[in-house]
């Protein structure tokens, strides 16, 4: 055992513990000299009781027999006329949303949907999204959310793997989806038929352990895997929010895609308390200015965001967040800088840091960050209601305070397992040796340690799973896709953070038989199967991969991409005029590269929505013009973006400015003047 978390631990306490542990070890070996050392319990009884029971005294009552949608139905009876969901200037009241969901539920039951029947739901953020989720649940089925931005092959795999018979979508999307569902129902085109069904609540048909939803996450074997979440799991998770957060939700800004389980937090926390679920458009969800406008107009009281995205929101719109009553960050490690920014902008608003994998039903622990957290890592806190957290060594024994171990989750949040993967379920979900109720523990793969006050500190991973911008990624899935390419001999993918705050995926590849592989060819092949967030931003071609003494790939010996070759421009010229040069400097700083050509794609170089927001901010600072994040998604190269900046500048010129510019152009060569005019 090694001490990795020493904050606030008295060295004399460690000395006492080690002496007591040594005495217990000697006594055990005297009684049974053949006993393996790692199976001997050397922890003092008082500390063992504290770690296993005192820190996990979370038992609380909740409606364990309810179904998830019952939380919404109870609120319909209380506030039928209140706004339930808002999107792009449209709203549905609780009564209206309930009636539409009921009509859809009756229609789905006529199509054979019932308990344990997964139903695919592929729509964008919209009112139909809320209707679809509630309608599937009320029919008794389990919803499988599918992000329409995913590659078609990935969507098709999920539908086939989940054995989806009924798919809900919209007409525009239905035309592009290649899938194996027996029946496709369009929530817009087929609504006239759906509206003929009764608008009253369908008769209950679910049991607490029936499936509520299936969320697919990245899989180490090369394919995503479905996590099965029951009604009891989801109801417990939501009830814990009611108990933990004293400020009721009046308006919640849903930032995440509904294909991720963090959306469940906002959906049923809000609709179970009578609040309004505020849905931004896809474009607005990437733009802090647009989100700030929604927050002001809808008087948003609660939001949950990635720490990195919340930092950008505070930086660009902090003065407009005054309606917030509670701010929550989750999905990645929260830095002390985010805590500092938050309390500088919103000193009276509590900031919570949540932790929890999908297998733990959205969240498992929470921590109220404060000004005391400015000089130490932000904790992930203590377990929520009806959840137990254990930090265990390799033999399954609890580790002392301050010692690292693997975090295990127990209690009502532990899900049923993985859809159609019994062997993986048995590997990751193990019997709980500390309880007599036959419960299970989920092995998270996360390293953690206890602080003396019982709060938990996250230390990293024990495997090759990573989180980038809140997306959980199994590097093995990307490696398997690369290895499927006939020109690839071997491949390793790393999540690198060579520039602080910008974690990116880098692929290291060796070619088979000198195959003429290019970065573009590999990227195109991966794009057909993997979502954008799983695409490497850089590819390094090596003759051989470095190996350790025992023949395994030495990942620590793999260097940053720039150490092998400079980021040259393979598709055009290097930056020329001042606008291109300024943009190149912005890109190189944000992307952590040493050179860039005017025709390179920002997103293929490692750019993403969070960096796009920073590009917009830098352009405003440097050029004094306002662009939208959507502009960066449309103008993806320096040449295109420079042209947009030039056009915007010209549109803002006064008559005097134009005359001055023309005078300056007289001093340019014909070629330079022509270039400016053509742009």
ZIRAQUI-V119444 format. One record per backbone hydrogen bond with DSSP energy under -1.0 kcal/mol. NH is the residue of the N-H (numbers start at 1). CO is the residue of the C=O. If there is no record, write none. Layout:
BEGIN
nh=<NH	NH>
co=<CO	CO>
END
This chain:
BEGIN
nh=<5	9	13	14	15	16	17	18	19	20	21	22	23	24	25	26	27	28	29	30	31	32	35	39	40	48	49	50	51	52	53	54	55	57	58	64	66	70	71	73	74	75	76	77	79	82	84	85	86	87	90	92	94	95	97	98	99	100	101	102	103	104	105	106	107	108	109	110	111	112	113	117	119	120	121	122	130	131	132	133	134	135	136	137	138	139	140	141	142	143	144	146	150	155	156	157	158	159	160	161	162	164	167	168	169	174	175	176	183	185	187	190	191	194	195	196	197	210	212	213	214	215	217	222	225	227	228	229	231	232	234	235	236	237	238	239	240	242	243	244	245	252	253	254	260	263	264	266	267	268	269	270	271	272	273	275	276	277	278	279	285	286	287	291	292	293	294	295	296	297	298	300	301	302	303	305	310	311	312	313	314	315	316	317	318	320	321	324	325	326	327	328	329	330	339	340	341	342	343	344	345	346	349	352	353	354	355	360	361	363	364	365	366	367	369	373	380	382	384	386	387	388	390	392	393	396	399	402	403	404	405	406	407	408	409	410	412	414	415	416	419	421	425	426	427	428	429	430	432	441	442	443	444	447	448	449	451	454	456	457	459	462	466	468	471	473	475	477	479	480	481	482	483	484	485	488	489	490	492	494	496	502	504	506	507	508	509	510	512	517	522	523	524	525	526	527	529	530	534	535	537	538	540	542	548	551	554	555	557	558	563	564	565	568	581	582	583	584	585	586	587	588	589	590	591	592	593	598	600	602	605	607	612	613	614	615	616	617	618	619	620	621	622	623	624	633	634	635	639	641	642	643	644	645	646	647	648	649	650	651	652	653	658	659	660	661	662	663	664	665	666	667	668	673	674	675	676	677	678	679>
co=<402	6	10	10	11	12	13	14	15	16	17	18	19	20	21	22	23	24	25	26	27	28	32	36	37	44	45	46	47	48	49	49	50	54	56	62	63	67	68	69	70	71	72	73	75	79	92	92	277	90	87	85	82	80	93	94	95	96	97	98	99	100	101	102	103	104	105	106	108	109	108	114	142	166	144	168	126	127	128	129	130	131	132	133	134	135	137	136	117	212	119	121	147	151	152	153	154	155	156	157	158	159	183	120	185	170	171	173	165	167	169	186	188	190	191	193	194	207	229	229	143	227	225	219	217	215	417	213	210	208	230	231	232	233	234	235	236	238	239	240	241	276	302	278	257	260	261	262	263	264	265	266	267	268	270	270	250	84	252	86	281	283	284	287	288	289	290	291	292	293	294	295	251	251	326	328	306	307	308	309	310	311	312	313	314	317	318	321	301	301	350	303	352	305	335	336	337	338	339	340	341	342	346	327	367	329	365	357	358	361	355	355	382	353	351	370	456	366	364	58	384	410	408	406	397	393	391	450	400	2	448	392	446	390	442	388	386	411	359	228	226	418	421	422	423	424	425	441	439	430	409	428	407	460	405	457	455	451	381	449	447	445	473	471	468	466	464	474	475	476	477	478	479	480	482	485	510	510	508	506	504	499	496	494	538	492	540	490	487	515	518	519	520	521	522	523	526	526	531	532	505	505	507	509	552	548	546	553	554	555	560	561	561	566	577	578	579	580	581	582	583	584	585	586	587	588	588	573	597	636	601	602	608	609	610	611	612	613	614	615	616	617	618	619	620	629	630	631	598	637	638	639	640	641	642	643	644	645	646	647	648	650	654	655	656	657	658	659	660	661	662	664	665	669	670	671	672	673	674	675>
END
